[in-house]
Amino acid sequence: MTGNADDRAAIELAMTIYAQALDERDWSALDQVFAEDAEALTGAPEPVRTRANFVAMIRGFLDTCGPTQHLLGPTRVDFDGDAAKSMTPFRAFHCDQVFATRTYEALGRYHVRWKRTAQGWRATRWRYGIIAHVGDPAVLGAAIP
């Protein structure tokens, strides 16, 4: 079965929920994006396994960061029955908490594998690749993987 317009819209919505959740620090919203057993490939030697651990890693970057804006480009989705792969370009802008005098910006792509679940489409494998970055990465609360 190939994905229909509703499937495509559901995955695009999940990507939007992800970006908004990060900017609003709405960590519980990420339950609508990631499968419980999701795996994240972040550039670290080992993948981050489970949604809880991936969300904890994200929080390590953003809980002490100031305002952020995660902008997404158009999502390309390829379906294979109840599975899908997507690629979404992103631009992520981060400010420090003190007068927003230091910033860090990254450009890259999210490569995601999805599965259809009873709750809707959920990401099972999340990989992001940064293709360029400028500014001070120390704005983020943890070291960039």
C-alpha positions in Angstrom: 0.0 0.0 0.0 1.3 3.4 -0.8 0.7 6.4 1.4 -2.2 8.7 0.5 -2.6 12.4 1.1 -3.8 11.8 4.7 -0.7 9.8 5.4 1.6 12.4 3.9 -0.2 15.2 5.9 0.1 13.2 9.1 3.9 12.9 8.7 4.2 16.6 7.8 2.1 17.4 10.9 4.4 15.3 13.1 7.4 17.2 11.8 5.6 20.5 12.6 4.8 19.2 16.1 8.4 18.4 16.6 9.7 21.9 15.6 7.0 23.6 17.7 7.6 21.3 20.7 11.3 22.2 20.7 10.6 26.0 20.5 7.9 25.9 23.1 9.7 23.4 25.3 6.6 21.2 25.2 8.4 17.9 25.8 5.2 15.8 26.2 4.2 16.8 22.6 7.1 14.7 21.4 5.0 11.6 22.3 3.1 12.4 19.2 6.2 12.3 17.1 8.5 9.5 18.3 7.8 5.8 18.9 8.6 4.7 22.4 11.4 2.5 21.0 12.8 5.2 18.6 16.4 5.3 17.8 18.3 8.6 17.2 21.5 8.9 15.2 23.1 12.1 16.3 26.7 11.8 15.3 27.7 10.3 18.6 29.5 6.9 18.5 26.3 5.1 19.7 22.7 5.8 18.8 20.4 7.2 21.4 17.8 4.6 22.1 14.2 5.1 23.3 12.0 8.2 23.1 12.7 9.1 26.7 16.5 9.1 26.3 16.2 11.1 23.0 13.9 13.7 24.7 16.4 13.9 27.6 19.2 14.5 25.2 17.2 17.3 23.4 16.4 18.8 26.8 20.2 18.8 27.6 20.6 21.2 24.7 17.6 23.4 25.1 16.6 23.6 28.8 19.3 26.1 29.4 19.2 27.8 26.0 17.2 31.0 25.4 14.7 31.4 22.6 14.9 29.2 19.6 13.2 28.9 16.2 13.2 25.6 14.3 12.1 26.2 10.7 11.3 23.3 8.4 11.5 23.1 4.6 9.2 20.9 2.6 9.1 17.2 3.7 9.6 14.6 1.0 8.0 11.3 2.0 8.4 7.8 0.4 6.0 5.1 1.5 6.3 1.3 1.7 3.1 -0.1 3.2 2.9 0.8 6.9 6.4 2.2 6.8 7.8 5.4 5.4 11.0 7.4 5.0 11.1 11.2 5.0 13.7 14.0 4.5 13.0 17.5 5.8 15.5 20.4 5.5 15.8 22.6 8.6 17.2 25.8 9.9 17.5 26.0 13.7 18.3 29.4 15.4 19.3 29.5 19.1 19.9 32.5 21.4 21.5 32.5 24.8 19.4 33.4 27.8 21.2 36.7 28.6 20.0 39.4 26.3 20.3 37.1 23.3 23.8 38.5 22.6 25.2 35.1 21.5 23.6 32.9 18.9 24.1 29.6 17.2 22.4 28.6 14.0 22.5 25.2 12.2 21.3 24.2 8.7 20.7 20.6 7.9 18.3 17.8 7.1 16.2 15.4 9.2 16.1 11.8 7.8 13.4 9.9 9.5 11.9 6.4 9.3 8.2 6.1 10.2 5.8 3.4 11.1 2.0 3.4 11.2 0.7 2.7 14.7 -2.7 2.6 16.3 -1.9 6.2 17.5 -0.8 7.4 14.0 2.6 7.7 12.3 5.5 7.6 14.7 9.2 8.1 14.0 11.3 4.9 14.7 14.7 6.2 13.5 15.7 9.9 13.5 18.9 11.1 12.0 19.9 14.6 11.5 22.8 15.9 9.6 24.1 19.4 10.0 25.5 20.8 6.7 26.5 24.2 8.0 26.5 26.1 11.2 27.5 29.6 12.5 27.8 31.2 15.8 28.7 29.9 19.3 27.6 26.3 20.0 28.1 27.0 23.7 24.7 28.7 23.5 23.4 25.1 23.7 23.4 23.5 27.2 25.4 20.4 26.1 28.1 19.7 23.6 27.0 19.2 20.0 27.3 15.5 19.1 
